Amino acid sequence: MNRTPDPAEDGETRRRLAELQVDHNDLEVAIQAIGLSPVPDMMVIGRLKRRKLALKDEIQRLKDQLTPDIIA
């Protein structure tokens, strides 16, 4: 699908992408910290990992939006 790049839309997408990447990294730190506790709460870790995976999927979707379609 060809679309004319909208700089304002791309800027918003890049801002959202950066925000999601920070959230993804924060979740990784939280998962590691909980894992180091004497009795890690595996239910919490599982929820955080699922959220982290959902963020990863959203990050990839946004990256794909920013990458132009090149037909060889």
N, C-alpha and C positions, 0 to 999 in steps of 0.2 A: 504494500500500500504506500503510495507516494503521498507525502504531505509536505507542505512548506514549513520549515522550522520556524517556530515562534520563540524568539529569544526570551520573552517573559515566561512562557510555559517551560522552556528548558531550564531557566534559572530556578523556577519553583521546583521542578523535578530534581535538579541537582541539590537544592537545599534540603528537600525531603530525603534524598538518598544519603546525604551526609548525616542527617539526624538519625536515620535508621541504622547506619553503620556504627554510630556512637552507642545507640541502644544495644546493638548486637554485641559490641565489645564489652559494655557494662554487664550484660547477662553472662558473658564468659567469665568475667572476674567474680561475679556473684556465685556462679556454679562452682568455681574453684574454691572460693572461700567456704562455702557450705560443705563441700567435700572434705575439707581439712578439719572440720569440727570432729570432736571425739565420737559423736553419734550423729552422722549426717542424716538429714531428713530426706529420704529418697523420693517421697512424694513431691516435695518442693523442687528438688533437683529435676525430676521428670517434667514438671510443669514448666520450669525455666528452660529446659532443653527443647520442649515443644514450641515455646514462644520464640526461642532463638532460631529454630528451623523455619518458622513462619516468617521471621524477619529476613532470613537468608533468601527465602523465595521471593519476598517483596523487593529486596535489594536487587536481585537478578532481573526481575521484571522491569524495574526502573532503569537499570543499566541497558537492557534491551531496547527500551524506549528511546534512549539517548543515542544508541548506535544506529546510524543510517543504514537502510536496506541497500545493499549493493548487489546488483544482479550481474553476474559474469556472463 
